[in-house]
Structures are given as C-alpha cells and as structure tokens.
Amino acid sequence: MAKFVAYYRVSTQKQGRSGLGLEAQQVLVAEYIRAIDGVLCAEFAEVESGKRKDRPQLSAALAQCRLQGATLIVAKLDRLARNVAFVSTLMESGCEFCAVDFPQANRFMIHLLAAVGEYEAKLISERTKAALQSAKRRGLILGGNRGNIFDIQPKGSHTGNAVRRATAQQRANDLRPVIAEIQAKGAGSLREIAAQLNARGIQTARGYRWSPTAVMRVLT
C-alpha cells in the first residue's frame, strides 16, 4: 500500500485564516489517494507569501516522508513548481513526489525545472576544461600524485564516516519532534515510545522495529 504525506499551500495569512483554497486541496488529495488505495500518513499546511524563502512546514513534511518511506503529495503542481525554494528543497530531500493534477510529473518534472541550473553548471564545467587544456598546452603539469594511495585511503574512510554520521544525525533530527509529541501525550518510558513509533509505522534507519535501546540511541 502506497503511503503519502500531504503538503498544502495557501499564499496569504488571510487565506490561511479563512481556509480559502485549503479545503479544496485536501479534497483533491483525499480523492486521489482513495482512488489508488493508498494511505495518508500526515498532512502539513504552509501559509506563506511569495517573497518568503523558508518553508518550515515543507521541511516537516519531507521529514515525515523520510521517516515513513512515503511520497510527498500536493494538490496542484503549477504554483509550487515555479517556486525555486520548493524545487530546491524537494530535490535535496531525496523524497519521491506526486501532484494530483499531474501525476505523471513525479520527479521528471522537477528535473526539467532544474534544467536551467544544470545547463549553467555545464557551461561552467566547459569553461573550466578549456582553461585546463590551455594551461596544459603552456606546459603546466596537471593532476595529483597517484602514487600516494595509502595517504589518500584514510581520508576517504574519514569522509565516508562523516557522511554516515550526517545521515544518522538527519534522521535523529527528523525523529525528535515525533518523539517529543509522543512524550507529550503521556509516553514516559523508552518501551512506550518504541511502541508508539512502531504503531505509527516508522522504522529504524536499518528498517527494523523499534526497541527501547534504539530509542535511547536517538535521544542521546
């Protein structure tokens, strides 16, 4: 069964207070998920202006997607797709994406929206290569020392460990608000917190069920 986390957006504080447009988005998302026999895990609504670049509710929605292994779903792609902050945040998250009004878009559409940036990066790369070739023709020796593998290997291991630590830290950051909510609802022990995480369908980083020890590792 496909899992989804919904993200809704209204443009002004006035629309946010009145619910204008929000209910319509919720109906579209609910009907789509029902039609494909999916399940809605969580919902997040952002009240924002066009000038605002930070998206706290989007970040929270993507955190839930990572925790639940779910797809981020929005009602309409048009305005969100033209929002640079939304596109960049989504691309960096690694989460799958679906728009009710254009289900075929998925990440393909997001890649198209990033095409201009990629093209610019390609131009920079081509200019860099041309500069290196010019330097080589002038007799400049390019490249590093390929005989120092034993010096490089520890650096590679250190980098790999740093990446794994950063990934673990990201997941811990995603989990803390969820655990705080569970604690606020009365779960006082590690065993109770683990039970609530399992009940919500959230797995550990390695895809296992939660144990009190695993919860303690996240909290510490």
trRosetta pair geometry for C-beta under 8 A, 3 or more apart (Angstrom, degrees):
i j d omega theta_ij theta_ji phi_ij phi_ji
1 37 6.5 -101 -128 134 89 89
1 38 6.4 138 177 -133 80 42
1 39 5.5 49 146 -10 122 111
2 36 6.5 -13 40 123 134 119
2 37 7.8 103 28 91 91 66
2 38 4.1 -47 77 -114 95 103
2 39 7.3 171 87 23 50 69
2 71 6.7 -14 180 11 106 124
3 38 6.9 171 -85 -172 19 95
3 39 5.5 -26 -110 69 66 95
3 41 5.2 39 -175 -38 105 121
3 68 5.5 -131 137 146 144 115
3 69 6.5 77 54 88 134 74
3 70 3.9 -89 115 -105 100 92
3 71 7.0 143 87 14 57 74
3 201 7.5 -174 -107 129 151 149
4 29 7.7 -171 132 -175 143 105
4 33 5.7 -121 31 -104 145 121
4 38 5.6 50 -11 150 113 137
4 39 7.1 171 24 83 79 44
4 40 5.4 -38 74 -108 98 58
4 41 6.5 176 74 10 39 86
4 70 5.6 158 -105 -177 11 111
4 71 5.3 -35 -107 67 71 84
4 72 7.6 106 -160 -129 73 10
4 73 4.5 2 -165 -7 123 129
4 98 7.3 -70 -120 49 116 128
5 40 7.7 114 -103 -162 28 65
5 41 5.4 -44 -79 63 75 104
5 42 4.9 -1 -131 60 91 90
5 43 7.5 -174 -169 -80 61 31
5 44 7.2 22 165 2 99 105
5 61 5.2 158 136 -167 122 83
5 62 8.0 178 87 -78 145 24
5 64 4.7 140 -115 99 150 118
5 65 4.9 -117 24 -69 136 79
5 68 6.7 137 -52 46 112 138
5 70 4.8 107 -20 105 92 137
5 71 7.4 -177 24 83 72 35
5 72 5.6 -34 71 -105 94 58
5 73 7.0 156 71 19 39 80
6 26 7.4 79 157 -116 157 65
6 29 4.9 67 -120 179 128 160
6 40 6.1 -2 -22 -148 112 113
6 42 7.3 -152 31 100 72 48
6 43 4.4 -9 65 -116 111 77
6 44 7.0 175 93 28 62 62
6 61 7.6 -98 88 -137 30 126
6 73 5.4 -39 -101 74 62 94
6 74 7.5 124 -159 -92 64 38
7 44 5.3 -12 -111 70 67 98
7 45 7.9 157 -164 -90 45 33
7 46 7.1 14 -175 -7 90 109
7 57 7.1 142 -142 129 91 98
7 58 6.0 56 -148 -110 140 70
7 61 4.5 51 -82 -155 106 175
7 72 5.8 6 -6 -169 122 101
7 73 7.2 159 20 74 75 42
7 74 5.3 -39 71 -85 90 88
8 22 5.6 80 156 -140 143 79
8 25 4.6 128 -127 109 107 146
8 26 6.7 -22 -79 -60 145 76
8 29 7.8 -99 -72 -20 98 144
8 43 7.0 16 -5 -175 109 97
8 44 7.1 -177 27 94 72 48
8 45 4.3 -19 70 -111 107 79
8 46 7.0 -180 90 23 54 67
8 74 7.4 150 -90 -137 39 74
8 75 6.9 34 -112 -5 80 113
9 25 7.8 155 36 -105 52 167
9 45 7.4 177 -77 -159 29 59
9 46 4.8 -12 -109 64 76 102
9 48 6.7 -37 -156 31 98 109
9 74 7.5 -1 3 -142 104 118
9 79 7.3 -144 92 96 132 122
9 80 6.5 139 21 -79 150 103
10 15 4.1 -155 172 117 121 118
10 16 5.0 167 81 -74 130 67
10 20 6.9 116 -141 76 132 72
10 21 5.3 141 -109 76 99 120
10 22 5.5 -49 -50 -62 126 94
10 45 7.1 14 4 -179 98 103
10 46 7.5 179 31 89 59 56
10 47 5.5 -14 70 -111 96 70
10 48 7.8 138 79 28 49 62
11 15 6.0 57 49 31 67 149
11 48 6.7 -54 -140 79 38 62
11 49 6.7 63 175 -120 72 37
11 50 6.6 7 -155 -49 108 80
11 79 7.9 -84 -73 174 112 155
12 15 4.7 98 57 9 81 99
12 16 6.9 -139 100 -6 45 88
12 47 7.3 -25 110 -171 19 91
12 49 6.6 50 -101 -93 61 75
13 16 5.4 -55 -148 36 34 116
13 17 6.4 31 156 -19 68 103
13 47 6.0 79 -102 161 48 128
14 17 6.1 -54 -148 35 29 106
14 18 6.3 10 160 -3 64 113
14 20 7.7 0 123 24 77 129
15 18 6.1 -67 -141 48 29 100
15 19 7.8 -117 170 55 57 7
15 20 4.5 -92 -141 62 78 104
15 21 5.9 -1 -172 27 122 118
15 22 7.5 142 154 -29 90 97
15 47 7.3 175 79 -134 85 96
16 19 7.7 27 -179 -70 25 36
16 22 7.5 80 -125 -49 46 135
16 45 7.6 142 -135 141 93 116
16 47 3.3 11 -85 -111 146 134
19 22 4.8 -94 -161 47 63 119
19 23 5.6 48 158 -29 110 100
21 24 5.8 -59 -153 37 38 113
21 25 6.4 39 153 -22 70 105
22 25 5.8 -56 -154 34 32 112
22 26 6.5 32 151 -20 66 106
22 45 6.0 26 -137 -137 122 137
23 26 5.6 -53 -149 35 34 114
23 27 6.4 37 153 -22 66 103
24 27 5.8 -52 -150 33 32 112
24 28 6.6 32 153 -18 64 105
24 75 7.3 114 118 177 75 162
25 28 5.8 -56 -151 35 32 111
25 29 6.4 28 155 -16 66 108
25 74 7.7 -43 -161 -173 116 64
25 75 3.8 -137 -144 -11 77 152
25 76 7.2 -92 -111 0 95 92
26 29 5.9 -57 -147 39 30 109
26 30 6.1 29 157 -19 66 110
26 43 7.4 27 -116 -143 100 146
26 75 7.8 -56 -32 -66 23 132
27 30 5.8 -57 -144 38 28 110
27 31 6.2 26 159 -18 64 109
28 31 6.1 -59 -147 37 26 108
28 32 6.4 24 157 -18 63 109
28 75 4.2 91 75 -140 134 104
28 76 7.6 40 95 -44 167 78
28 100 4.8 140 151 105 107 163
28 101 7.4 -13 -177 -51 143 84
29 32 5.9 -59 -150 36 29 110
29 33 6.3 23 158 -15 66 109
29 40 7.3 87 140 -103 109 131
29 73 5.8 125 -138 122 106 120
29 74 7.7 -76 -87 -170 114 15
29 75 5.5 -83 -47 -78 89 84
29 100 5.9 -123 -88 -53 52 138
30 33 6.0 -58 -146 39 28 107
30 34 6.2 28 156 -19 64 110
30 40 7.1 -43 -106 -38 67 149
31 34 5.7 -56 -145 38 29 112
31 35 6.3 33 155 -26 64 107
31 100 7.9 80 69 -152 90 136
32 35 5.7 -56 -151 30 29 113
32 36 6.8 1 161 2 64 107
32 38 8.0 -5 120 33 72 129
32 73 7.3 -172 89 -174 135 139
32 100 4.5 -131 -46 -123 153 104
32 103 7.6 174 -155 -77 129 118
33 36 6.5 -72 -150 47 29 92
33 38 4.2 -95 -157 70 79 109
33 39 7.1 155 177 -51 121 5
33 40 5.4 41 168 -53 175 94
33 73 7.3 142 -66 84 104 175
34 37 7.6 26 -174 -76 32 33
34 38 7.7 -79 -50 45 20 75
40 43 6.9 17 169 -56 120 93
41 64 6.5 174 109 162 120 117
41 68 4.9 68 -173 -150 172 168
41 70 5.2 -114 15 -77 141 157
41 201 7.2 -109 -122 65 118 133
42 61 7.2 -170 101 -125 112 68
42 64 4.8 -81 48 -175 146 161
42 68 7.5 -178 2 -24 110 151
44 57 4.4 165 166 178 113 98
44 58 7.3 168 114 -77 138 30
44 60 5.6 161 -115 87 147 107
44 61 4.1 -125 31 -68 144 104
44 64 7.6 173 -32 14 124 138
45 57 6.4 -70 78 -173 25 160
46 55 6.1 -18 -124 -153 152 86
46 56 7.7 152 -116 58 100 66
46 57 4.1 -162 -77 54 85 131
46 58 6.2 -1 -60 -38 144 84
48 52 4.7 -123 -165 60 102 137
48 55 7.1 -32 -73 -108 156 76
49 52 5.0 106 56 -13 76 103
52 55 7.8 122 125 -72 103 64
52 85 7.9 -76 115 24 60 166
53 85 4.8 175 -157 -85 64 140
54 85 7.4 -115 -69 -165 14 145
55 58 3.5 5 139 26 121 124
55 59 6.2 142 97 -22 76 82
55 85 5.9 149 -24 136 116 119
55 86 6.6 94 -58 -88 163 68
55 89 6.0 -101 50 -17 130 170
56 59 5.6 -53 -150 34 33 113
56 60 6.4 32 152 -18 65 105
57 60 5.4 -50 -147 37 37 113
57 61 6.3 41 151 -22 66 103
58 61 5.6 -52 -147 35 32 113
58 62 6.4 30 155 -16 65 105
58 86 6.6 -136 -125 -119 160 76
58 89 5.8 70 127 116 131 153
58 90 7.9 -77 179 -62 122 80
59 62 5.9 -56 -148 38 30 109
59 63 6.4 36 151 -24 63 104
59 89 7.0 -94 -77 -164 73 133
60 63 5.5 -50 -150 31 33 116
60 64 6.7 33 151 -17 63 102
60 177 7.3 -55 -130 74 102 164
61 64 5.8 -54 -155 35 33 111
61 65 6.6 39 146 -23 65 102
61 72 6.0 87 140 -124 113 107
62 65 5.2 -45 -149 30 39 118
62 66 6.6 39 153 -18 65 99
62 72 6.4 -18 -92 -73 68 135
62 89 7.1 -142 -32 153 155 101
62 90 7.4 -156 -93 -108 129 55
62 93 4.4 -93 -162 -135 136 147
62 95 5.3 -147 -143 -9 86 149
63 66 5.9 -54 -154 35 32 110
63 67 6.4 28 151 -16 65 108
63 173 7.6 -105 -125 111 127 82
63 174 3.9 -177 -161 -132 100 94
63 177 7.6 68 117 39 153 124
64 67 5.6 -56 -143 40 34 110
64 68 5.7 10 165 -1 71 115
64 70 6.8 -20 129 45 83 130
64 174 7.8 -175 -56 -170 33 107
65 68 6.4 -68 -135 50 22 94
65 69 7.8 5 172 -169 54 2
65 70 4.8 -111 -130 72 61 83
65 71 6.8 51 -138 -120 112 6
65 72 5.2 -44 -77 -55 146 85
65 93 7.3 54 72 156 133 132
65 95 4.2 45 121 -135 146 137
65 96 7.6 -161 -174 44 127 68
66 69 7.8 21 -172 -69 23 40
66 93 7.4 -127 -54 -180 110 95
66 94 7.7 64 -96 76 103 102
66 95 6.5 -93 -59 -80 74 105
66 170 7.8 -69 153 137 166 108
66 171 7.1 -136 137 -107 125 76
66 174 5.7 -87 76 -126 123 167
67 171 7.7 130 -90 -149 76 81
67 174 5.5 -170 -55 142 106 125
67 175 6.7 139 -107 -83 124 72
67 178 6.8 134 -147 -34 169 157
67 202 4.9 -19 165 -130 102 111
68 200 7.8 -89 -96 144 98 93
68 201 6.1 46 -136 104 87 107
68 202 6.2 -63 -84 -93 61 74
69 203 7.4 18 -21 24 121 114
70 95 8.0 4 86 -156 60 113
71 95 7.2 144 -135 168 41 92
71 96 4.3 -53 -116 94 88 108
71 97 6.7 -178 -172 -80 87 13
71 98 5.3 41 149 -3 129 113
72 90 7.1 -129 64 -126 154 105
72 93 8.0 49 -23 98 142 153
72 95 5.3 70 -14 129 112 131
72 96 7.0 172 21 89 73 52
72 97 5.1 -19 67 -110 99 68
72 98 7.2 167 86 27 50 68
73 97 7.8 154 -84 -163 38 48
73 98 4.8 -20 -106 73 81 98
73 99 7.4 160 -158 -90 61 26
73 100 6.8 66 179 -48 103 85
74 77 6.7 120 86 -83 119 53
74 80 5.7 -23 158 5 169 164
74 97 7.9 -3 5 -168 100 92
74 98 7.7 173 26 91 62 52
74 99 5.3 -21 69 -112 90 75
74 100 7.2 -124 100 1 45 85
75 99 7.5 11 106 -161 14 71
75 100 5.1 -25 -144 30 44 127
75 101 6.8 51 152 -21 55 100
76 79 6.7 47 109 19 110 90
76 80 7.2 142 97 5 67 104
76 99 6.7 33 -171 -168 13 109
76 100 7.2 -43 -62 55 44 93
76 101 4.9 27 -116 5 63 138
77 80 6.1 -91 -157 56 38 101
77 81 4.9 37 162 -35 85 119
77 99 3.7 12 -61 -147 102 167
77 101 5.9 -136 6 67 88 101
77 102 4.8 -52 5 37 142 121
77 105 5.7 90 -107 11 161 170
77 109 6.8 -4 -170 127 145 161
78 81 6.2 -65 -148 28 15 109
78 82 7.1 -3 161 -7 55 108
78 101 7.5 -31 -20 84 91 145
79 82 6.2 -66 -156 39 33 103
79 83 6.7 39 148 -33 65 108
80 83 5.4 -56 -155 22 38 119
80 86 5.0 -121 -169 142 81 167
80 99 7.8 -173 59 -102 129 122
81 86 7.7 -89 -82 92 18 128
81 87 6.9 64 -156 -75 44 109
81 99 7.9 -26 -53 -68 110 156
81 105 7.8 -89 -91 -170 134 151
81 109 6.5 -57 -126 147 130 120
81 110 7.7 -129 -131 -92 87 61
81 113 5.8 -149 -177 -80 86 145
82 113 7.9 -142 -92 -135 36 125
83 86 3.9 58 91 12 113 115
83 87 6.5 163 86 -14 60 85
84 87 5.8 -58 -145 39 31 109
84 88 6.1 24 162 -14 68 110
85 88 6.2 -59 -142 40 26 105
85 89 6.1 24 160 -17 63 112
86 89 6.0 -62 -147 39 25 108
86 90 6.2 21 159 -17 64 112
87 90 5.9 -60 -147 38 26 109
87 91 6.2 25 158 -19 64 109
87 110 6.0 168 -145 -147 87 87
87 113 5.1 -118 -131 117 145 136
87 114 6.5 -180 160 -64 122 87
88 91 5.8 -54 -145 36 30 111
88 92 6.3 23 159 -14 64 110
89 92 6.1 -63 -149 40 27 106
89 93 6.3 35 154 -35 63 108
90 93 5.7 -53 -149 21 31 117
90 95 6.9 -90 -155 60 70 97
90 97 5.9 38 -170 -76 130 142
90 110 6.1 -113 105 -130 127 144
91 110 6.0 177 -76 159 90 124
91 114 6.2 83 -87 -68 154 146
96 106 7.3 -34 -168 -156 86 94
96 107 6.9 -86 -137 -43 59 111
97 105 7.8 -60 112 106 103 97
97 106 6.2 132 77 -160 77 46
97 107 5.8 115 38 -72 105 69
97 110 6.4 78 53 -35 152 137
98 103 5.9 5 -162 -135 97 71
98 105 7.9 135 -142 64 41 89
98 106 6.3 -7 -94 -98 64 67
99 102 4.7 11 88 56 120 80
99 103 6.7 -147 71 -79 58 36
99 105 5.3 9 31 45 118 133
99 109 7.8 -36 10 48 131 154
100 103 6.9 5 -138 -64 24 85
102 105 4.3 54 123 -25 109 116
102 109 7.0 69 123 -56 131 158
103 106 7.4 27 165 -48 51 82
104 108 7.7 -38 148 50 70 131
105 108 6.4 -147 -178 64 41 87
105 109 3.5 -15 -166 -14 96 140
105 110 7.7 95 155 -24 97 70
106 109 6.8 130 58 11 41 91
106 110 7.9 -84 123 4 44 100
107 110 5.0 -54 -155 39 52 117
107 111 6.2 59 147 -26 75 98
108 111 5.7 -53 -154 32 32 112
108 112 6.7 34 148 -20 63 101
109 112 5.5 -50 -154 31 37 114
109 113 6.5 37 150 -20 66 103
110 113 5.6 -53 -151 35 35 112
110 114 6.5 26 152 -12 66 107
111 114 5.7 -62 -148 43 33 106
111 115 6.9 64 146 -58 62 82
112 115 5.4 -19 -161 -23 39 119
114 117 5.2 -53 -171 43 69 115
114 118 5.9 71 133 -25 85 103
115 118 5.5 -58 -147 39 34 111
115 119 6.1 38 154 -25 68 104
116 119 5.7 -52 -149 32 30 113
116 120 6.6 31 152 -19 63 103
117 120 5.7 -53 -151 34 33 111
117 121 6.5 34 151 -19 65 104
118 121 5.5 -53 -150 36 35 113
118 122 6.4 40 150 -24 66 102
119 122 5.5 -50 -151 31 34 114
119 123 6.7 36 150 -19 64 100
120 123 5.7 -50 -154 32 35 112
120 124 6.7 36 149 -18 64 103
121 124 5.6 -52 -152 35 36 113
121 125 6.4 39 149 -21 66 104
122 125 5.5 -52 -149 35 34 114
122 126 6.4 33 153 -19 66 104
123 126 5.7 -53 -147 36 32 110
123 127 6.4 31 154 -18 64 104
124 127 5.8 -56 -151 36 31 110
124 128 6.3 33 151 -22 65 106
125 128 5.6 -55 -150 34 32 113
125 129 6.4 30 154 -18 66 104
126 129 5.8 -51 -146 36 33 110
126 130 6.4 34 154 -20 64 105
127 130 5.7 -54 -149 36 32 113
127 131 6.4 34 152 -21 65 105
128 131 5.7 -56 -151 35 31 112
128 132 6.5 30 152 -18 65 105
129 132 5.7 -54 -148 36 33 111
129 133 6.3 33 154 -18 66 105
130 133 5.8 -53 -147 37 31 111
130 134 6.4 34 152 -20 63 106
131 134 5.7 -54 -151 35 31 114
131 135 6.5 32 151 -19 64 105
132 135 5.6 -53 -149 36 33 111
132 136 6.3 36 151 -22 65 104
132 142 6.2 74 -167 -115 102 152
133 136 5.5 -50 -147 34 33 114
133 137 6.5 35 153 -20 64 102
134 137 5.8 -53 -152 33 32 111
134 138 6.7 28 150 -16 63 106
135 138 5.7 -59 -154 37 35 110
135 140 4.2 -44 165 46 93 138
135 142 6.8 107 100 -67 115 113
136 139 7.8 94 179 -36 32 9
136 140 6.2 -86 -85 61 33 81
136 142 5.7 -48 -84 -10 98 127
143 146 7.4 -24 161 -35 116 103
145 148 4.9 52 109 -5 112 114
146 149 7.7 21 173 -55 56 85
148 151 4.2 -25 167 33 104 120
148 152 5.9 108 110 -25 84 95
149 152 5.6 -60 -144 40 34 109
149 153 6.1 45 159 -37 69 101
150 153 5.9 -33 -137 17 31 117
151 154 7.4 -60 -173 28 31 99
151 155 7.5 22 142 -9 61 113
152 155 5.6 -66 -162 40 45 114
152 156 6.2 44 147 -24 78 104
153 156 5.6 -54 -149 33 35 112
153 157 6.5 33 155 -17 67 103
154 157 5.6 -53 -148 37 37 111
154 158 6.2 40 153 -22 67 105
155 158 5.6 -52 -148 35 32 114
155 159 6.4 34 152 -20 64 104
156 159 5.7 -54 -149 35 32 111
156 160 6.4 33 153 -19 65 105
157 160 5.6 -53 -148 36 33 112
157 161 6.3 33 154 -18 65 105
158 161 5.8 -55 -150 37 30 111
158 162 6.4 33 151 -22 64 106
159 162 5.5 -54 -150 33 32 114
159 163 6.5 34 152 -21 65 102
160 163 5.7 -52 -151 32 33 111
160 164 6.5 30 152 -15 65 105
161 164 5.7 -55 -149 38 34 110
161 165 6.3 35 153 -20 67 105
162 165 5.7 -53 -147 36 31 111
162 166 6.3 33 153 -21 65 105
163 166 5.7 -55 -148 35 31 111
163 167 6.4 32 153 -20 65 105
164 167 5.7 -52 -148 35 33 112
164 168 6.4 32 154 -17 65 106
165 168 5.7 -56 -148 39 32 110
165 169 6.2 33 153 -21 66 107
166 169 5.6 -54 -146 37 31 113
166 170 6.4 37 152 -24 64 102
167 170 5.7 -50 -150 30 31 113
167 171 6.7 27 154 -14 63 103
167 205 7.8 111 134 -150 102 134
168 171 5.9 -56 -151 37 33 108
168 172 6.3 34 151 -20 66 106
168 205 6.7 -31 -112 -84 73 166
169 172 5.5 -53 -147 37 33 113
169 173 6.3 37 153 -21 65 104
170 173 5.7 -55 -151 35 30 112
170 174 6.5 31 150 -19 64 105
171 174 5.5 -51 -149 35 36 114
171 175 6.2 32 154 -19 67 109
171 205 5.4 81 134 -87 177 109
171 218 7.9 -91 118 -119 90 107
172 175 5.7 -59 -145 38 31 110
172 176 6.5 45 157 -40 65 98
172 218 5.2 178 -123 -151 87 78
173 176 6.1 -38 -147 10 29 115
174 177 7.7 -67 179 29 32 96
174 178 7.5 15 141 -4 64 116
175 178 5.5 -69 -159 44 48 112
175 179 5.7 42 151 -21 83 108
175 202 7.7 136 -115 164 95 145
175 218 5.4 -55 95 -167 147 143
176 179 5.7 -57 -142 39 31 108
176 180 6.1 34 158 -22 66 107
176 218 7.5 -166 -72 157 69 106
177 180 5.5 -53 -144 36 32 115
177 181 6.4 36 155 -22 64 102
178 181 5.8 -53 -154 32 31 112
178 182 6.6 30 149 -18 64 105
178 197 7.3 86 132 -105 124 89
178 200 7.6 -155 -170 84 126 168
178 202 7.0 94 156 -54 162 170
179 182 5.5 -52 -149 36 36 113
179 183 6.3 36 152 -18 67 104
179 193 5.9 30 -142 -158 92 126
179 197 7.6 -10 -88 -69 80 113
179 215 7.3 143 -120 -154 130 99
179 218 7.0 165 -46 112 153 131
179 219 7.0 -146 149 -80 162 94
180 183 5.7 -53 -147 38 31 111
180 184 6.3 35 152 -23 64 105
181 184 5.6 -53 -148 33 31 114
181 185 6.6 24 154 -15 63 107
182 185 5.9 -63 -155 38 31 107
182 187 4.7 -20 152 33 90 139
182 192 7.8 168 157 126 112 88
182 193 5.4 112 114 -128 140 76
182 196 4.5 143 -139 103 129 156
182 197 7.3 -50 -65 -53 162 73
183 186 7.9 180 -177 38 31 13
183 187 5.5 -86 -96 68 42 85
183 188 7.3 88 -142 -93 78 39
183 193 6.9 -4 -67 -92 81 111
187 192 3.9 -172 -152 125 91 115
187 193 5.0 130 140 -72 134 62
187 195 7.8 -166 -129 56 128 96
187 196 5.5 -81 -72 -18 157 141
188 192 6.3 50 43 40 49 147
189 192 4.7 98 57 5 81 101
189 193 7.1 -144 96 -3 45 85
189 212 7.5 -36 150 -119 90 119
190 193 5.7 -54 -149 37 34 112
190 194 6.2 37 153 -21 67 105
190 212 3.6 86 118 -150 116 90
190 213 7.7 80 154 -44 143 26
190 215 4.7 167 -159 78 90 130
190 216 5.6 -11 -123 -54 144 90
191 194 5.7 -52 -147 35 31 113
191 195 6.4 34 153 -22 63 105
191 212 4.9 -30 -69 -73 63 116
192 195 5.6 -52 -149 34 32 114
192 196 6.5 31 153 -18 64 105
193 196 5.8 -57 -151 36 32 110
193 197 6.5 32 152 -18 66 105
193 210 7.7 -97 116 144 74 144
193 212 7.9 100 56 -116 94 64
193 215 5.0 121 95 -147 121 152
194 197 5.8 -55 -149 36 32 111
194 198 6.4 29 154 -16 65 107
194 209 7.9 75 175 153 101 82
194 210 3.9 -163 -150 121 82 107
194 211 5.7 9 -140 -162 152 8
194 212 5.4 -94 -22 -67 141 49
194 214 6.9 101 -112 60 113 99
194 215 5.0 -113 -66 -34 87 129
195 198 5.8 -57 -150 39 30 110
195 199 6.3 33 151 -23 65 107
195 210 7.8 -124 -42 80 23 113
196 199 5.5 -51 -144 34 33 114
196 200 6.5 28 156 -16 64 106
197 200 5.9 -61 -151 38 30 107
197 202 4.8 -79 -172 69 82 112
197 210 4.4 54 81 -9 128 158
197 215 7.2 -179 -1 -89 144 107
198 201 7.8 51 179 -67 34 21
198 202 7.5 -96 -78 57 24 68
198 209 5.2 32 -111 -156 118 97
198 210 5.3 -135 -51 33 90 98
202 210 7.5 27 94 -38 88 124
203 206 8.0 -112 148 74 106 43
203 207 5.1 11 149 -142 145 36
203 208 6.3 132 -170 54 97 24
203 209 7.0 -64 -128 -83 76 35
203 210 7.7 -165 -146 -43 35 79
204 207 6.8 -52 67 24 73 16
204 208 4.7 -11 36 57 120 80
204 209 7.3 11 -10 82 101 9
204 210 6.1 144 -57 -86 94 64
204 214 5.3 -74 -101 -165 131 146
208 214 7.6 -161 87 -81 111 158
210 214 5.2 -137 -148 78 66 130
210 215 6.0 62 -178 -54 115 93
211 214 4.8 98 50 4 74 102
211 215 7.3 -138 92 -4 41 86
212 215 5.7 -56 -151 36 34 113
212 216 6.4 37 152 -23 67 105
213 216 5.6 -54 -150 33 33 114
213 217 6.7 37 151 -24 64 100
214 217 5.7 -48 -153 27 35 113
214 218 7.0 33 151 -16 63 101
215 218 5.9 -56 -157 34 36 110
215 219 6.4 28 152 -14 69 109
216 219 5.7 -59 -145 41 33 108
216 220 6.0 13 162 -5 69 113
217 220 6.3 -69 -142 47 25 97
